[in-house]
Amino acid sequence: MNEYLKRVISNIEKRDSHESEYLQAIKEVLCSIEQILDKHPEYEKAAILERMTEPERIITFRVPWVNDNGEVIVNRGYRVQFSSLIGPYKGGLRFHPSVNQSIMKFLGFEQIFKNALTGLPIGGAKGGSDFDPKGKSDNEIMRFCQSFMTELYRHIGQDVDVPAGDIGVGAREIGYLFGQYKRIRNAYEGGVLTGKAICYGGSLARKEATGYGLLFYVREMLKTNGHDLNGKIVTISGSGNVAIYACEKATAFGAKVVGMSDSNGCIYDKNGIDLPLIKQIKEVKRGRIKEYLRVHPESEYIEKTSDDSPIWGIKTDIALPCATQNELNLNSAKKLVENGVIAVGEGANMPTTQEALDYFIEKGILVAPAKAANAGGVATSAIEMSQNSMRYYYTFEEVENKLEKIMINIFNACNENAEKYGCPKNYVAGANMAAFQKLADAMLAQGIV
């Protein structure tokens, strides 16, 4: 390993040894850019890696709120403003009990690279809270969001930092957050949050964007390697926004989606997933995926009983992990390979463990890496920002066409860099190298800041 690279990783391991997710994200990127570092000694002189792996700012704050029983609850809020090199900080908010600083830093670091790949002028950030929206009333969620924004508002702005949604933060939460921001600021700054409802400044196709973008990328990857989505069997982990619209676009491209999941288990429907029913269960009722059997008793429900998601035991051509980080481990990867999988498309952020990722690459499985393949959401958020600035709206078709072009360009950048640096078909390395070079050159151009 390059001595500079080795030294930087060693120092981060000593300093942040308790932040396992962050360390995983750092190593996954840095270990794939060694050839670039060998060709550019000026990067070491300017401490590019040290600066790129250290957030510009980490904000933590308490979030007190009152539940429906009159009890005072205190949660912790975060915003990691990682990089403003190529534009205002941009990245989602996650409300989930697992949220901690390590997860926020890993997501923020990934976001820098993802946003750079879009070709759009947006930096990288991430935020959220260990608040759990599940089981909460709308009034409780509103009170929490208002308290959260009462602190966050001073750190964001449409030219400073533009949050969006993530796990646990959908249109409802974005609405409550935006309303409180507008109330405090006494101004309508439409571009301060993305993922807004259409009725007050949101973009058409934003809800569909991450799932659609994933399939645009996977389609290009398959086509380049002599495959086609038409007629392929697909399994998708998760049943939230990304999974639902990945399923919708996969079906439109002629694939048959036979499995989807939630945190409790998965359904297997050999006839193909009834997507309108999934949307009813998850988007309207906010129920559990097991309810699918009430309408389709002939399908199968497999309960999750270990760290291995049962969905990866289903025979499939294409696996799309769209739930959460590190959901697809080495044991599951081996099952997928044994069952003949040809491609994995990462719809969630870092959903595959490093061991599983290495195994897929070793076995010649095509991998669409998260920081490239799930960039459709943030790309469309940037399109939403531009619409807010122009006081103008694009049609659904205009947004989808722009998204498709962005995803094709992202795949081409990954493919070209993989070829250029002697690792053809390794789109994980290709994505990292394409984004890193852009960020490193921007850092050099702006001096020591």
C-alpha positions, 0 to 999 in steps of 0.5 A: 500500500502507498505509504501516504495512504497507509499513514492516513488510514492508520491515523484515522483508525487511532483517532476514530476507532469507535466509529466502525461505519465511518472507518468502513466507508473511509477504507472502502474509498481510500483503498481503491484510489492508490493508483491516483495517489501514485500519479499525483504526489502533489495530493500528499503535499497538500494533505488532500486525504487528511482534509477530505476525510475530516468534516468541515463541521459537526453539529450536535444538539439536544431535541426536547419535545413533549409526547401525547401523554405530556411527557418530556422526551429528549433526543439527540440531533446531528448535522455533519457538514462534510464538504462545501468544495463544489457547492452548498452542503447537501444531504438527507436527514435520517430519523432512526434509533440507530443514528449516531455520529459514526453513521452520520459521518459515514453517510456524509462522507459517502454523500460527498462522492455521490454528489460529485458524481452527479456533475451538479454543484452540490457539496456533501452533508448528512444529519438526523436524530435517534428519534424513532417515528414508528408508532408516533402520532402525527402531532408527536412527529410535528412537535419533534420536527419543530423542536429539531428545526428550532436548532437546525435552522441557524446552520442551514440555508438555500446557499449554505446547507440544503437537507432532504429526507432519508430513512424515517423522513418523508414528505410529512416530516419535510413539511413540518420541518419546512413550516417551522423554518419558514416560521422562524425565518419569516421568509419563504426560502423554497430551496432550503429543503428538498423532497417537499410536497408538490403543493409548496415547491417540490419537484415532480419525480422526486419521490421516484428518483432514487429507485428510478435512478438505480434502475437506469444505472443497472440497465446501463451496467447490464447493457455494457456487459451483454445483458438485458433487464427484460425477462430477469428475476429481481429481488429487492430488500426493503419496501420503502421509497427506494425499494418501491420505485426500484420495483416499479421501474424494474417492472417497466423494463420487463423484469419480474420482481418476486421478493421485497422485505421489511425489518421483520421478514420478506415476501416471495411471490413467484408470480411477481410482486403486486406493487399497488398493494405494497404501496397501499400497505407501506405508503398509505397504511404504514403497515408491515409487509406480512399483510401482503398475504391477506390479499395473496395467500398463495405467496410466501412470507419468510420471517427474519430470524438472524442477521441474514435477511431471508430475501437473499436466499431467494433465487434471483438474477439481480439483487437490489439491496435498498433497505439500510447499511450493511444489510447484505453480509458475506453469508448472504453474498455466498447464497446469492452467488450459489443461486446464480446472481449476475448483478447487485445494484446498491439502492441503499447507502453502503448496504453491502459489507466489505467482505461481501463486496470483495466476494462479489468482485472476486466472483465476477458479479457486476456491482452497481455501487451505492455512491453512484447507483443511488445518486438519482435522489440527490440529483433530482433534489438538485433539480428541485433546487434549480426549479425553486431558484427559477420559480419554475416547474419542470414536467414529470417527463422533463425531470425523468429525462434529466435524471436518466441522462445524469445516471447514464453519465455517472455510469460512463464515468465509473466505467471509463475510470475502471478501464483507465486504471486497469480494473475493468468492470470494477465499478466500485473502484471506478466510482471512487476514482472518478469522484475523488479526482474531481474533489481533489482537484477542487481542493487544490484549486481553493488553497489550504482551507 
